[in-house]
Amino acid sequence: MKLTPKQQAFCEQYLVDLNATQAAIRAGYSPKTAQEQSSRLLSKAIVAEFIQQLMDARSKKTEVSSEVVLRELLSLATVDLSLAYDENGNLKQIHDIPPEVRKAIAGVETYYERVGKDEEGNPDLCTVKKLKFWDKTRALELLGRHLKLFTDRLESTGKDGGPIETKATLQISIEDRIAQLKGAK
């Protein structure tokens, strides 16, 4: 079985944002039925296989894999912020900060302060930079989820925290019940 041009367009559009309904609309399906159509399409093995092939090709082309993502998360989670500063506690120039620390920087805020006057009486300005790093806790959380360290559990208990009591009912035919009663006499 082969994909129709419309199905193929759906698969290609699905990779844009992984939104099946929008992919169906962009592929030419009716907006009124796009949700149902996209659900039906995703349940077809041939469509799912083609989407996976497209994702694998994209991953290979961009060199993005789960290993790369995990490596980057680990780098964010274990970055040594002290490497951004010199032995006197001053922020290093950006090109002097090690690459693994630079990757962990989410933003740089630069502002100027007056720190006195020069020989001519003009105000001296000092550049102050403030670094903002990516959230280390979030990186650790994502790594922990990947390793299934943090699993949400649903626990149920019975009345007053005790065990859950169940009652079973047994249905038997009238003929079997009559036979039971005759046997008891």
VMD Tcl script that builds the backbone (N, CA, C; Angstrom):
set m [mol new atoms 555]
animate dup $m
set s [atomselect $m all]
$s set {name element resname resid chain x y z} {
  {N N MET 1 A 0.843 -1.179 0.000}
  {CA C MET 1 A 0.000 0.000 0.000}
  {C C MET 1 A 0.892 1.246 0.000}
  {N N LYS 2 A 0.474 2.232 -0.745}
  {CA C LYS 2 A 1.257 3.437 -0.918}
  {C C LYS 2 A 0.486 4.630 -0.372}
  {N N LEU 3 A 1.228 5.627 0.114}
  {CA C LEU 3 A 0.592 6.844 0.606}
  {C C LEU 3 A 0.049 7.666 -0.558}
  {N N THR 4 A -1.108 8.281 -0.347}
  {CA C THR 4 A -1.624 9.217 -1.334}
  {C C THR 4 A -0.832 10.515 -1.202}
  {N N PRO 5 A -0.847 11.371 -2.203}
  {CA C PRO 5 A -0.148 12.656 -2.092}
  {C C PRO 5 A -0.631 13.483 -0.888}
  {N N LYS 6 A -1.923 13.402 -0.584}
  {CA C LYS 6 A -2.481 14.150 0.548}
  {C C LYS 6 A -1.965 13.581 1.874}
  {N N GLN 7 A -1.889 12.255 1.971}
  {CA C GLN 7 A -1.354 11.619 3.178}
  {C C GLN 7 A 0.122 11.970 3.364}
  {N N GLN 8 A 0.854 11.971 2.262}
  {CA C GLN 8 A 2.275 12.318 2.325}
  {C C GLN 8 A 2.434 13.770 2.774}
  {N N ALA 9 A 1.597 14.659 2.255}
  {CA C ALA 9 A 1.640 16.066 2.664}
  {C C ALA 9 A 1.335 16.192 4.156}
  {N N PHE 10 A 0.374 15.397 4.638}
  {CA C PHE 10 A 0.059 15.408 6.071}
  {C C PHE 10 A 1.289 15.030 6.893}
  {N N CYS 11 A 1.971 13.974 6.495}
  {CA C CYS 11 A 3.158 13.509 7.219}
  {C C CYS 11 A 4.230 14.592 7.262}
  {N N GLU 12 A 4.464 15.225 6.131}
  {CA C GLU 12 A 5.482 16.280 6.066}
  {C C GLU 12 A 5.082 17.484 6.910}
  {N N GLN 13 A 3.805 17.827 6.887}
  {CA C GLN 13 A 3.328 18.958 7.679}
  {C C GLN 13 A 3.316 18.634 9.174}
  {N N TYR 14 A 3.131 17.383 9.512}
  {CA C TYR 14 A 3.123 16.972 10.917}
  {C C TYR 14 A 4.471 17.255 11.573}
  {N N LEU 15 A 5.544 17.130 10.829}
  {CA C LEU 15 A 6.869 17.379 11.378}
  {C C LEU 15 A 7.122 18.850 11.693}
  {N N VAL 16 A 6.324 19.750 11.142}
  {CA C VAL 16 A 6.519 21.181 11.378}
  {C C VAL 16 A 6.366 21.510 12.862}
  {N N ASP 17 A 5.264 21.048 13.477}
  {CA C ASP 17 A 5.004 21.391 14.878}
  {C C ASP 17 A 4.406 20.233 15.687}
  {N N LEU 18 A 4.343 19.061 15.093}
  {CA C LEU 18 A 3.775 17.858 15.714}
  {C C LEU 18 A 2.327 18.062 16.159}
  {N N ASN 19 A 1.629 18.959 15.481}
  {CA C ASN 19 A 0.221 19.208 15.740}
  {C C ASN 19 A -0.558 18.565 14.598}
  {N N ALA 20 A -1.184 17.434 14.892}
  {CA C ALA 20 A -1.830 16.642 13.849}
  {C C ALA 20 A -2.994 17.371 13.189}
  {N N THR 21 A -3.811 18.070 13.972}
  {CA C THR 21 A -4.959 18.772 13.403}
  {C C THR 21 A -4.500 19.858 12.438}
  {N N GLN 22 A -3.519 20.659 12.864}
  {CA C GLN 22 A -3.010 21.713 11.993}
  {C C GLN 22 A -2.316 21.136 10.762}
  {N N ALA 23 A -1.634 20.016 10.937}
  {CA C ALA 23 A -0.977 19.364 9.802}
  {C C ALA 23 A -2.009 18.935 8.767}
  {N N ALA 24 A -3.133 18.406 9.247}
  {CA C ALA 24 A -4.190 17.976 8.331}
  {C C ALA 24 A -4.746 19.177 7.554}
  {N N ILE 25 A -4.943 20.275 8.249}
  {CA C ILE 25 A -5.459 21.483 7.574}
  {C C ILE 25 A -4.457 21.974 6.539}
  {N N ARG 26 A -3.174 22.040 6.925}
  {CA C ARG 26 A -2.149 22.517 5.984}
  {C C ARG 26 A -1.991 21.564 4.798}
  {N N ALA 27 A -2.309 20.279 5.015}
  {CA C ALA 27 A -2.197 19.297 3.935}
  {C C ALA 27 A -3.416 19.309 3.017}
  {N N GLY 28 A -4.439 20.092 3.354}
  {CA C GLY 28 A -5.587 20.219 2.470}
  {C C GLY 28 A -6.853 19.548 2.950}
  {N N TYR 29 A -6.863 19.001 4.152}
  {CA C TYR 29 A -8.088 18.411 4.696}
  {C C TYR 29 A -8.990 19.524 5.216}
  {N N SER 30 A -10.260 19.276 5.276}
  {CA C SER 30 A -11.236 20.265 5.727}
  {C C SER 30 A -10.987 20.625 7.196}
  {N N PRO 31 A -10.981 21.910 7.519}
  {CA C PRO 31 A -10.814 22.308 8.918}
  {C C PRO 31 A -11.893 21.732 9.834}
  {N N LYS 32 A -13.083 21.502 9.280}
  {CA C LYS 32 A -14.182 20.963 10.088}
  {C C LYS 32 A -13.921 19.517 10.515}
  {N N THR 33 A -13.242 18.755 9.663}
  {CA C THR 33 A -13.016 17.338 9.969}
  {C C THR 33 A -11.536 17.023 10.228}
  {N N ALA 34 A -10.724 18.056 10.319}
  {CA C ALA 34 A -9.270 17.854 10.431}
  {C C ALA 34 A -8.886 17.034 11.659}
  {N N GLN 35 A -9.561 17.270 12.776}
  {CA C GLN 35 A -9.205 16.531 13.995}
  {C C GLN 35 A -9.470 15.034 13.820}
  {N N GLU 36 A -10.619 14.696 13.292}
  {CA C GLU 36 A -10.951 13.288 13.082}
  {C C GLU 36 A -10.047 12.663 12.023}
  {N N GLN 37 A -9.819 13.413 10.939}
  {CA C GLN 37 A -8.968 12.903 9.864}
  {C C GLN 37 A -7.546 12.659 10.357}
  {N N SER 38 A -7.017 13.607 11.150}
  {CA C SER 38 A -5.641 13.460 11.629}
  {C C SER 38 A -5.522 12.271 12.571}
  {N N SER 39 A -6.518 12.062 13.405}
  {CA C SER 39 A -6.506 10.912 14.311}
  {C C SER 39 A -6.527 9.606 13.516}
  {N N ARG 40 A -7.377 9.582 12.490}
  {CA C ARG 40 A -7.466 8.398 11.636}
  {C C ARG 40 A -6.144 8.153 10.913}
  {N N LEU 41 A -5.543 9.230 10.404}
  {CA C LEU 41 A -4.282 9.089 9.678}
  {C C LEU 41 A -3.163 8.567 10.590}
  {N N LEU 42 A -3.066 9.126 11.794}
  {CA C LEU 42 A -2.002 8.703 12.712}
  {C C LEU 42 A -2.158 7.244 13.155}
  {N N SER 43 A -3.369 6.721 13.088}
  {CA C SER 43 A -3.582 5.323 13.494}
  {C C SER 43 A -3.206 4.334 12.389}
  {N N LYS 44 A -2.980 4.827 11.178}
  {CA C LYS 44 A -2.585 3.949 10.067}
  {C C LYS 44 A -1.102 3.637 10.162}
  {N N ALA 45 A -0.758 2.368 10.078}
  {CA C ALA 45 A 0.634 1.932 10.198}
  {C C ALA 45 A 1.521 2.558 9.132}
  {N N ILE 46 A 1.037 2.642 7.899}
  {CA C ILE 46 A 1.852 3.178 6.814}
  {C C ILE 46 A 2.185 4.661 7.042}
  {N N VAL 47 A 1.225 5.400 7.600}
  {CA C VAL 47 A 1.452 6.820 7.900}
  {C C VAL 47 A 2.448 6.950 9.051}
  {N N ALA 48 A 2.254 6.172 10.109}
  {CA C ALA 48 A 3.163 6.212 11.263}
  {C C ALA 48 A 4.591 5.848 10.848}
  {N N GLU 49 A 4.727 4.854 9.984}
  {CA C GLU 49 A 6.060 4.454 9.511}
  {C C GLU 49 A 6.722 5.571 8.704}
  {N N PHE 50 A 5.937 6.230 7.844}
  {CA C PHE 50 A 6.503 7.303 7.021}
  {C C PHE 50 A 6.911 8.495 7.899}
  {N N ILE 51 A 6.084 8.823 8.879}
  {CA C ILE 51 A 6.437 9.910 9.809}
  {C C ILE 51 A 7.729 9.569 10.529}
  {N N GLN 52 A 7.871 8.325 10.978}
  {CA C GLN 52 A 9.100 7.921 11.668}
  {C C GLN 52 A 10.313 8.018 10.740}
  {N N GLN 53 A 10.141 7.625 9.492}
  {CA C GLN 53 A 11.234 7.752 8.511}
  {C C GLN 53 A 11.639 9.211 8.331}
  {N N LEU 54 A 10.648 10.094 8.236}
  {CA C LEU 54 A 10.931 11.520 8.089}
  {C C LEU 54 A 11.652 12.065 9.327}
  {N N MET 55 A 11.207 11.633 10.509}
  {CA C MET 55 A 11.844 12.088 11.750}
  {C C MET 55 A 13.288 11.585 11.844}
  {N N ASP 56 A 13.497 10.336 11.460}
  {CA C ASP 56 A 14.853 9.774 11.487}
  {C C ASP 56 A 15.773 10.520 10.523}
  {N N ALA 57 A 15.247 10.828 9.330}
  {CA C ALA 57 A 16.046 11.561 8.343}
  {C C ALA 57 A 16.373 12.964 8.851}
  {N N ARG 58 A 15.404 13.607 9.472}
  {CA C ARG 58 A 15.638 14.950 10.016}
  {C C ARG 58 A 16.661 14.896 11.142}
  {N N SER 59 A 16.540 13.892 11.999}
  {CA C SER 59 A 17.488 13.747 13.107}
  {C C SER 59 A 18.903 13.540 12.585}
  {N N LYS 60 A 19.033 12.724 11.545}
  {CA C LYS 60 A 20.350 12.476 10.958}
  {C C LYS 60 A 20.909 13.744 10.315}
  {N N LYS 61 A 20.054 14.469 9.610}
  {CA C LYS 61 A 20.493 15.682 8.917}
  {C C LYS 61 A 20.921 16.755 9.908}
  {N N THR 62 A 20.164 16.922 10.990}
  {CA C THR 62 A 20.480 17.966 11.970}
  {C C THR 62 A 21.464 17.495 13.025}
  {N N GLU 63 A 21.760 16.197 13.017}
  {CA C GLU 63 A 22.656 15.591 14.008}
  {C C GLU 63 A 22.124 15.758 15.425}
  {N N VAL 64 A 20.803 15.795 15.556}
  {CA C VAL 64 A 20.172 15.869 16.862}
  {C C VAL 64 A 19.621 14.487 17.186}
  {N N SER 65 A 20.050 13.981 18.312}
  {CA C SER 65 A 19.566 12.679 18.753}
  {C C SER 65 A 19.280 12.760 20.242}
  {N N SER 66 A 18.681 11.714 20.770}
  {CA C SER 66 A 18.413 11.701 22.207}
  {C C SER 66 A 19.715 11.756 22.996}
  {N N GLU 67 A 20.776 11.162 22.456}
  {CA C GLU 67 A 22.071 11.205 23.145}
  {C C GLU 67 A 22.597 12.633 23.233}
  {N N VAL 68 A 22.450 13.397 22.154}
  {CA C VAL 68 A 22.911 14.783 22.148}
  {C C VAL 68 A 22.116 15.600 23.174}
  {N N VAL 69 A 20.814 15.415 23.193}
  {CA C VAL 69 A 19.965 16.148 24.131}
  {C C VAL 69 A 20.345 15.806 25.565}
  {N N LEU 70 A 20.523 14.526 25.841}
  {CA C LEU 70 A 20.897 14.114 27.201}
  {C C LEU 70 A 22.270 14.657 27.591}
  {N N ARG 71 A 23.194 14.663 26.663}
  {CA C ARG 71 A 24.537 15.190 26.929}
  {C C ARG 71 A 24.466 16.675 27.279}
  {N N GLU 72 A 23.656 17.419 26.528}
  {CA C GLU 72 A 23.513 18.855 26.795}
  {C C GLU 72 A 22.829 19.104 28.136}
  {N N LEU 73 A 21.815 18.314 28.451}
  {CA C LEU 73 A 21.159 18.449 29.753}
  {C C LEU 73 A 22.139 18.162 30.888}
  {N N LEU 74 A 22.950 17.130 30.707}
  {CA C LEU 74 A 23.948 16.799 31.720}
  {C C LEU 74 A 24.946 17.929 31.881}
  {N N SER 75 A 25.339 18.544 30.784}
  {CA C SER 75 A 26.264 19.668 30.828}
  {C C SER 75 A 25.661 20.843 31.604}
  {N N LEU 76 A 24.385 21.140 31.365}
  {CA C LEU 76 A 23.717 22.220 32.095}
  {C C LEU 76 A 23.584 21.894 33.575}
  {N N ALA 77 A 23.304 20.634 33.865}
  {CA C ALA 77 A 23.092 20.220 35.250}
  {C C ALA 77 A 24.379 20.187 36.058}
  {N N THR 78 A 25.521 20.047 35.405}
  {CA C THR 78 A 26.781 19.880 36.136}
  {C C THR 78 A 27.778 20.999 35.895}
  {N N VAL 79 A 27.349 22.092 35.286}
  {CA C VAL 79 A 28.268 23.186 34.971}
  {C C VAL 79 A 28.868 23.769 36.261}
  {N N ASP 80 A 30.151 24.096 36.193}
  {CA C ASP 80 A 30.852 24.721 37.315}
  {C C ASP 80 A 30.905 26.219 37.049}
  {N N LEU 81 A 30.050 26.973 37.713}
  {CA C LEU 81 A 29.937 28.410 37.475}
  {C C LEU 81 A 31.207 29.165 37.844}
  {N N SER 82 A 32.010 28.599 38.718}
  {CA C SER 82 A 33.236 29.298 39.125}
  {C C SER 82 A 34.202 29.467 37.952}
  {N N LEU 83 A 34.042 28.661 36.910}
  {CA C LEU 83 A 34.926 28.767 35.748}
  {C C LEU 83 A 34.668 30.036 34.933}
  {N N ALA 84 A 33.584 30.756 35.250}
  {CA C ALA 84 A 33.289 32.004 34.553}
  {C C ALA 84 A 34.021 33.187 35.194}
  {N N TYR 85 A 34.691 32.955 36.313}
  {CA C TYR 85 A 35.341 34.029 37.061}
  {C C TYR 85 A 36.837 33.765 37.200}
  {N N ASP 86 A 37.588 34.864 37.335}
  {CA C ASP 86 A 39.032 34.702 37.539}
  {C C ASP 86 A 39.315 34.468 39.023}
  {N N GLU 87 A 40.604 34.364 39.375}
  {CA C GLU 87 A 40.994 34.063 40.756}
  {C C GLU 87 A 40.620 35.174 41.731}
  {N N ASN 88 A 40.319 36.382 41.239}
  {CA C ASN 88 A 39.919 37.501 42.103}
  {C C ASN 88 A 38.399 37.650 42.194}
  {N N GLY 89 A 37.678 36.752 41.549}
  {CA C GLY 89 A 36.221 36.818 41.585}
  {C C GLY 89 A 35.623 37.735 40.543}
  {N N ASN 90 A 36.427 38.195 39.601}
  {CA C ASN 90 A 35.930 39.060 38.529}
  {C C ASN 90 A 35.478 38.209 37.348}
  {N N LEU 91 A 34.401 38.653 36.737}
  {CA C LEU 91 A 33.882 37.949 35.575}
  {C C LEU 91 A 34.919 37.991 34.455}
  {N N LYS 92 A 35.205 36.842 33.873}
  {CA C LYS 92 A 36.156 36.762 32.765}
  {C C LYS 92 A 35.525 37.347 31.505}
  {N N GLN 93 A 36.366 37.713 30.552}
  {CA C GLN 93 A 35.873 38.099 29.232}
  {C C GLN 93 A 35.198 36.869 28.622}
  {N N ILE 94 A 34.172 37.081 27.831}
  {CA C ILE 94 A 33.373 35.973 27.305}
  {C C ILE 94 A 34.221 34.950 26.564}
  {N N HIS 95 A 35.224 35.382 25.808}
  {CA C HIS 95 A 36.050 34.434 25.059}
  {C C HIS 95 A 37.008 33.658 25.969}
  {N N ASP 96 A 37.175 34.107 27.225}
  {CA C ASP 96 A 38.027 33.388 28.178}
  {C C ASP 96 A 37.253 32.378 29.019}
  {N N ILE 97 A 35.937 32.426 28.927}
  {CA C ILE 97 A 35.098 31.468 29.663}
  {C C ILE 97 A 35.084 30.166 28.879}
  {N N PRO 98 A 35.305 29.026 29.542}
  {CA C PRO 98 A 35.317 27.732 28.826}
  {C C PRO 98 A 34.000 27.484 28.071}
  {N N PRO 99 A 34.081 26.822 26.923}
  {CA C PRO 99 A 32.887 26.587 26.092}
  {C C PRO 99 A 31.743 25.905 26.843}
  {N N GLU 100 A 32.043 24.935 27.705}
  {CA C GLU 100 A 30.970 24.227 28.418}
  {C C GLU 100 A 30.221 25.152 29.376}
  {N N VAL 101 A 30.900 26.194 29.866}
  {CA C VAL 101 A 30.242 27.178 30.734}
  {C C VAL 101 A 29.471 28.177 29.874}
  {N N ARG 102 A 30.042 28.588 28.749}
  {CA C ARG 102 A 29.340 29.514 27.846}
  {C C ARG 102 A 28.021 28.926 27.371}
  {N N LYS 103 A 27.986 27.621 27.117}
  {CA C LYS 103 A 26.750 26.976 26.664}
  {C C LYS 103 A 25.661 27.041 27.721}
  {N N ALA 104 A 26.049 27.149 28.988}
  {CA C ALA 104 A 25.080 27.179 30.078}
  {C C ALA 104 A 24.556 28.585 30.357}
  {N N ILE 105 A 25.078 29.587 29.657}
  {CA C ILE 105 A 24.651 30.968 29.870}
  {C C ILE 105 A 23.366 31.221 29.083}
  {N N ALA 106 A 22.325 31.620 29.810}
  {CA C ALA 106 A 21.038 31.907 29.177}
  {C C ALA 106 A 20.952 33.353 28.727}
  {N N GLY 107 A 21.716 34.241 29.365}
  {CA C GLY 107 A 21.670 35.639 28.992}
  {C C GLY 107 A 22.762 36.432 29.676}
  {N N VAL 108 A 23.094 37.561 29.078}
  {CA C VAL 108 A 24.089 38.472 29.644}
  {C C VAL 108 A 23.437 39.847 29.720}
  {N N GLU 109 A 23.491 40.431 30.898}
  {CA C GLU 109 A 22.950 41.766 31.090}
  {C C GLU 109 A 24.134 42.701 31.302}
  {N N THR 110 A 24.227 43.722 30.500}
  {CA C THR 110 A 25.321 44.680 30.593}
  {C C THR 110 A 24.761 46.044 30.947}
  {N N TYR 111 A 25.348 46.659 31.930}
  {CA C TYR 111 A 24.969 48.018 32.268}
  {C C TYR 111 A 26.211 48.764 32.738}
  {N N TYR 112 A 26.105 50.092 32.814}
  {CA C TYR 112 A 27.250 50.925 33.143}
  {C C TYR 112 A 26.990 51.666 34.442}
  {N N GLU 113 A 28.030 51.770 35.257}
  {CA C GLU 113 A 27.936 52.499 36.522}
  {C C GLU 113 A 28.988 53.602 36.542}
  {N N ARG 114 A 28.657 54.696 37.167}
  {CA C ARG 114 A 29.646 55.762 37.373}
  {C C ARG 114 A 30.456 55.398 38.605}
  {N N VAL 115 A 31.749 55.431 38.462}
  {CA C VAL 115 A 32.613 55.017 39.571}
  {C C VAL 115 A 33.586 56.128 39.991}
  {N N GLY 116 A 33.301 57.325 39.621}
  {CA C GLY 116 A 34.196 58.427 39.966}
  {C C GLY 116 A 34.412 59.308 38.756}
  {N N LYS 117 A 35.524 60.064 38.811}
  {CA C LYS 117 A 35.829 60.975 37.704}
  {C C LYS 117 A 37.273 60.774 37.281}
  {N N ASP 118 A 37.493 60.993 35.989}
  {CA C ASP 118 A 38.864 60.906 35.492}
  {C C ASP 118 A 39.611 62.208 35.809}
  {N N GLU 119 A 40.857 62.328 35.290}
  {CA C GLU 119 A 41.686 63.504 35.585}
  {C C GLU 119 A 41.053 64.806 35.110}
  {N N GLU 120 A 40.241 64.742 34.084}
  {CA C GLU 120 A 39.626 65.947 33.514}
  {C C GLU 120 A 38.270 66.257 34.136}
  {N N GLY 121 A 37.849 65.461 35.091}
  {CA C GLY 121 A 36.575 65.700 35.760}
  {C C GLY 121 A 35.385 65.037 35.101}
  {N N ASN 122 A 35.629 64.277 34.052}
  {CA C ASN 122 A 34.541 63.553 33.379}
  {C C ASN 122 A 34.223 62.285 34.176}
  {N N PRO 123 A 32.930 61.899 34.194}
  {CA C PRO 123 A 32.588 60.699 34.960}
  {C C PRO 123 A 33.221 59.443 34.335}
  {N N ASP 124 A 33.806 58.637 35.188}
  {CA C ASP 124 A 34.317 57.338 34.749}
  {C C ASP 124 A 33.156 56.352 34.726}
  {N N LEU 125 A 33.106 55.573 33.694}
  {CA C LEU 125 A 32.070 54.545 33.616}
  {C C LEU 125 A 32.716 53.178 33.741}
  {N N CYS 126 A 32.030 52.323 34.419}
  {CA C CYS 126 A 32.494 50.948 34.597}
  {C C CYS 126 A 31.429 50.038 33.996}
  {N N THR 127 A 31.835 49.092 33.191}
  {CA C THR 127 A 30.902 48.135 32.607}
  {C C THR 127 A 30.691 46.994 33.589}
  {N N VAL 128 A 29.453 46.704 33.863}
  {CA C VAL 128 A 29.119 45.595 34.749}
  {C C VAL 128 A 28.295 44.606 33.939}
  {N N LYS 129 A 28.678 43.368 34.012}
  {CA C LYS 129 A 27.934 42.330 33.300}
  {C C LYS 129 A 27.373 41.349 34.313}
  {N N LYS 130 A 26.162 40.950 34.070}
  {CA C LYS 130 A 25.493 39.987 34.935}
  {C C LYS 130 A 25.129 38.785 34.073}
  {N N LEU 131 A 25.541 37.609 34.504}
  {CA C LEU 131 A 25.238 36.392 33.751}
  {C C LEU 131 A 24.007 35.712 34.330}
  {N N LYS 132 A 23.199 35.197 33.439}
  {CA C LYS 132 A 22.058 34.380 33.857}
  {C C LYS 132 A 22.267 33.008 33.238}
  {N N PHE 133 A 22.225 31.982 34.078}
  {CA C PHE 133 A 22.446 30.621 33.600}
  {C C PHE 133 A 21.116 29.894 33.472}
  {N N TRP 134 A 21.118 28.892 32.595}
  {CA C TRP 134 A 19.937 28.046 32.449}
  {C C TRP 134 A 19.663 27.357 33.766}
  {N N ASP 135 A 18.418 26.995 33.985}
  {CA C ASP 135 A 17.969 26.424 35.248}
  {C C ASP 135 A 18.544 25.019 35.460}
  {N N LYS 136 A 19.443 24.919 36.417}
  {CA C LYS 136 A 20.106 23.654 36.724}
  {C C LYS 136 A 19.110 22.619 37.258}
  {N N THR 137 A 18.200 23.082 38.103}
  {CA C THR 137 A 17.199 22.178 38.679}
  {C C THR 137 A 16.324 21.571 37.588}
  {N N ARG 138 A 15.938 22.378 36.624}
  {CA C ARG 138 A 15.098 21.883 35.526}
  {C C ARG 138 A 15.852 20.844 34.696}
  {N N ALA 139 A 17.137 21.100 34.445}
  {CA C ALA 139 A 17.947 20.139 33.694}
  {C C ALA 139 A 18.034 18.817 34.456}
  {N N LEU 140 A 18.233 18.900 35.762}
  {CA C LEU 140 A 18.288 17.674 36.572}
  {C C LEU 140 A 16.937 16.958 36.577}
  {N N GLU 141 A 15.870 17.725 36.634}
  {CA C GLU 141 A 14.533 17.124 36.610}
  {C C GLU 141 A 14.294 16.367 35.305}
  {N N LEU 142 A 14.662 16.975 34.179}
  {CA C LEU 142 A 14.477 16.316 32.887}
  {C C LEU 142 A 15.334 15.062 32.781}
  {N N LEU 143 A 16.563 15.119 33.282}
  {CA C LEU 143 A 17.415 13.928 33.290}
  {C C LEU 143 A 16.807 12.847 34.180}
  {N N GLY 144 A 16.322 13.249 35.345}
  {CA C GLY 144 A 15.698 12.293 36.266}
  {C C GLY 144 A 14.463 11.640 35.677}
  {N N ARG 145 A 13.675 12.419 34.954}
  {CA C ARG 145 A 12.495 11.836 34.299}
  {C C ARG 145 A 12.914 10.812 33.255}
  {N N HIS 146 A 13.959 11.156 32.500}
  {CA C HIS 146 A 14.443 10.224 31.482}
  {C C HIS 146 A 14.881 8.908 32.130}
  {N N LEU 147 A 15.512 9.006 33.283}
  {CA C LEU 147 A 15.984 7.812 33.990}
  {C C LEU 147 A 14.896 7.175 34.851}
  {N N LYS 148 A 13.689 7.760 34.802}
  {CA C LYS 148 A 12.541 7.278 35.568}
  {C C LYS 148 A 12.814 7.287 37.074}
  {N N LEU 149 A 13.533 8.321 37.513}
  {CA C LEU 149 A 13.801 8.484 38.944}
  {C C LEU 149 A 12.604 9.084 39.665}
  {N N PHE 150 A 11.828 9.861 38.934}
  {CA C PHE 150 A 10.676 10.530 39.534}
  {C C PHE 150 A 9.416 10.003 38.862}
  {N N THR 151 A 8.809 9.006 39.462}
  {CA C THR 151 A 7.583 8.470 38.884}
  {C C THR 151 A 6.422 8.870 39.773}
  {N N ASP 152 A 5.405 9.379 39.151}
  {CA C ASP 152 A 4.201 9.724 39.894}
  {C C ASP 152 A 3.427 8.438 40.151}
  {N N ARG 153 A 3.038 8.262 41.394}
  {CA C ARG 153 A 2.290 7.061 41.749}
  {C C ARG 153 A 0.903 7.455 42.232}
  {N N LEU 154 A -0.031 6.642 41.927}
  {CA C LEU 154 A -1.385 6.829 42.398}
  {C C LEU 154 A -1.664 5.710 43.385}
  {N N GLU 155 A -1.881 6.104 44.643}
  {CA C GLU 155 A -2.159 5.102 45.660}
  {C C GLU 155 A -3.608 5.250 46.093}
  {N N SER 156 A -4.270 4.129 46.216}
  {CA C SER 156 A -5.660 4.132 46.647}
  {C C SER 156 A -5.781 3.308 47.909}
  {N N THR 157 A -6.611 3.799 48.825}
  {CA C THR 157 A -6.852 3.054 50.058}
  {C C THR 157 A -8.341 2.997 50.300}
  {N N GLY 158 A -8.714 2.109 51.168}
  {CA C GLY 158 A -10.110 1.975 51.532}
  {C C GLY 158 A -10.479 2.937 52.651}
  {N N LYS 159 A -11.575 2.644 53.331}
  {CA C LYS 159 A -12.086 3.494 54.403}
  {C C LYS 159 A -11.039 3.654 55.501}
  {N N ASP 160 A -10.836 4.887 55.944}
  {CA C ASP 160 A -9.895 5.238 57.013}
  {C C ASP 160 A -8.471 4.763 56.731}
  {N N GLY 161 A -8.096 4.751 55.457}
  {CA C GLY 161 A -6.726 4.381 55.099}
  {C C GLY 161 A -6.474 2.889 55.067}
  {N N GLY 162 A -7.491 2.104 55.301}
  {CA C GLY 162 A -7.331 0.647 55.317}
  {C C GLY 162 A -7.328 0.066 53.917}
  {N N PRO 163 A -7.297 -1.244 53.848}
  {CA C PRO 163 A -7.290 -1.892 52.527}
  {C C PRO 163 A -8.619 -1.694 51.807}
  {N N ILE 164 A -8.563 -1.814 50.517}
  {CA C ILE 164 A -9.769 -1.701 49.707}
  {C C ILE 164 A -10.503 -3.033 49.789}
  {N N GLU 165 A -11.777 -2.944 50.176}
  {CA C GLU 165 A -12.586 -4.153 50.275}
  {C C GLU 165 A -13.396 -4.313 48.999}
  {N N THR 166 A -13.418 -5.525 48.505}
  {CA C THR 166 A -14.218 -5.803 47.316}
  {C C THR 166 A -15.203 -6.902 47.645}
  {N N LYS 167 A -16.315 -6.866 47.000}
  {CA C LYS 167 A -17.328 -7.899 47.186}
  {C C LYS 167 A -17.571 -8.542 45.836}
  {N N ALA 168 A -17.536 -9.826 45.824}
  {CA C ALA 168 A -17.789 -10.559 44.588}
  {C C ALA 168 A -19.187 -11.144 44.657}
  {N N THR 169 A -19.871 -11.108 43.563}
  {CA C THR 169 A -21.186 -11.732 43.498}
  {C C THR 169 A -21.101 -12.886 42.512}
  {N N LEU 170 A -21.783 -13.912 42.846}
  {CA C LEU 170 A -21.773 -15.104 42.015}
  {C C LEU 170 A -23.172 -15.303 41.474}
  {N N GLN 171 A -23.256 -15.371 40.184}
  {CA C GLN 171 A -24.559 -15.599 39.569}
  {C C GLN 171 A -24.590 -17.028 39.042}
  {N N ILE 172 A -25.653 -17.712 39.412}
  {CA C ILE 172 A -25.819 -19.071 38.897}
  {C C ILE 172 A -27.214 -19.182 38.293}
  {N N SER 173 A -27.364 -20.144 37.482}
  {CA C SER 173 A -28.655 -20.318 36.819}
  {C C SER 173 A -29.673 -20.881 37.814}
  {N N ILE 174 A -30.931 -20.712 37.485}
  {CA C ILE 174 A -32.009 -21.221 38.341}
  {C C ILE 174 A -31.904 -22.739 38.459}
  {N N GLU 175 A -31.560 -23.401 37.377}
  {CA C GLU 175 A -31.453 -24.856 37.403}
  {C C GLU 175 A -30.364 -25.304 38.383}
  {N N ASP 176 A -29.216 -24.579 38.374}
  {CA C ASP 176 A -28.130 -24.940 39.299}
  {C C ASP 176 A -28.534 -24.695 40.743}
  {N N ARG 177 A -29.277 -23.608 40.992}
  {CA C ARG 177 A -29.706 -23.317 42.358}
  {C C ARG 177 A -30.683 -24.385 42.848}
  {N N ILE 178 A -31.587 -24.787 41.980}
  {CA C ILE 178 A -32.541 -25.861 42.355}
  {C C ILE 178 A -31.779 -27.133 42.674}
  {N N ALA 179 A -30.766 -27.427 41.842}
  {CA C ALA 179 A -29.973 -28.626 42.100}
  {C C ALA 179 A -29.236 -28.509 43.411}
  {N N GLN 180 A -28.773 -27.319 43.773}
  {CA C GLN 180 A -28.090 -27.107 45.058}
  {C C GLN 180 A -29.047 -27.352 46.195}
  {N N LEU 181 A -30.271 -26.834 46.087}
  {CA C LEU 181 A -31.265 -26.992 47.143}
  {C C LEU 181 A -31.673 -28.443 47.292}
  {N N LYS 182 A -31.822 -29.152 46.199}
  {CA C LYS 182 A -32.192 -30.570 46.270}
  {C C LYS 182 A -31.074 -31.356 46.919}
  {N N GLY 183 A -29.841 -30.996 46.659}
  {CA C GLY 183 A -28.711 -31.697 47.219}
  {C C GLY 183 A -28.574 -31.431 48.716}
  {N N ALA 184 A -29.091 -30.320 49.214}
  {CA C ALA 184 A -28.978 -29.978 50.630}
  {C C ALA 184 A -29.984 -30.734 51.460}
  {N N LYS 185 A -31.017 -31.322 50.885}
  {CA C LYS 185 A -32.059 -32.022 51.651}
  {C C LYS 185 A -31.662 -33.373 52.014}
}
mol reanalyze $m
mol bondsrecalc $m
mol representation Tube
mol addrep $m
